[in-house]
Amino acid sequence: MQGCSTMTDSNHVRADDRGTGGILVTGADGEMGHALLAALSHRFLNKREIIAVDLRELTDDRDAHVSASYTGDISDPALAERIALAHDISEVWHLAALLSTRGERVPELALRVNVMGSAQMLKLAADSATRRGRPVKFLFPSTIAIYGVPTLEAKRAAGRVNEDQCMEPITMYGVNKRAVEELGRYYGKHYRQLSTDRLECTVDFRAIRFPGIISAETIPTGGTSDYGPEMFHAAAQGKAYTCFVRPDARIPFMTMPDAVRSLMELAQAPRESLTRETYNVSAFAPSAEEIAAKVREFFPKSNVRYVPTPERQRIVDSWPEDCDDSAARRDWGWKPEHDFDSAFSQYLVPSIRARYGV
Ligand code: AKB
């Protein structure tokens, strides 16, 4: 893919030539935001500004990771303007979104936040790039929800889908994320294409289509892959769990540490090594019953019963059984640290025992 070359004044060393400039994180109080802020501050705090944005006030433990924080709606132009006036932004990590289940309950809100909010953040990045005279890196967590397979037979036949297959999402969230992938490609390659003073590349857009994510530290809300983490956290707390999908429901998952590391590694990859803007990653693809059996290995009293919710089951059935992540492995050396067994033995179970004191 054509790299993001820029026309900078060779005598004017831009701030981020020395790897500086502010890092803006939206959705900072969310599940991935919690893990990402810790990783970014471990790497950059006291070297670069880390600016957090969320609808809610940051909790104290997260506030410790940031230089500045803003509370508000990312689709609000006034908020974006306040941030742009106060900070020299060189990277945007745009995590704020309504996930698949919640997005189906309030589709117009999901559209506004997931698409118009993202467009606002892309504009902020583009304006910053124009001021700085060089691209602004834009990291975007997309999702397997952008895929859509019409039947269970088609799902099983499709197997591990690559980035260019089965892109017919059936949720507002999946449609939104797919739209932002295209917006990112536009801002990266064609933004203001009729202007005479445009930068060759304003936004260095990079995205990963995440599978279901399981964290020992947080429990997701509003997702349709939530049955995986919910089942695990319920068992660790000695609670019964009613699973909203069938035992045979199968989609890809990964651990939160692997998810955050994949985004950090994509961010650091040399632009010239990337052959696309959006990548699959994958780690393991268990059925719901295989997750339940693995949980029982560590929490024998785990009590899972299956009462599928037809509407949520239909969403999960539309997502692929697994994703082909060979492009990420080839272009930027992606490799999961945790497979299904080690995810539990090396990360999830030790961490959740510490969390719940079990
Ligand atoms: C969801 O379930 O909506 C998300 C996702 C798979 O992107 N966790």
Boltz pocket constraint, residues with backbone or C-beta under 6 A from the ligand:
constraints:
  - pocket:
      binder: B
      contacts: [[A, 99], [A, 100], [A, 101], [A, 142], [A, 143], [A, 144], [A, 145], [A, 173], [A, 210], [A, 211], [A, 212], [A, 213], [A, 220], [A, 222], [A, 223], [A, 224], [A, 225], [A, 226]]
      max_distance: 6.0
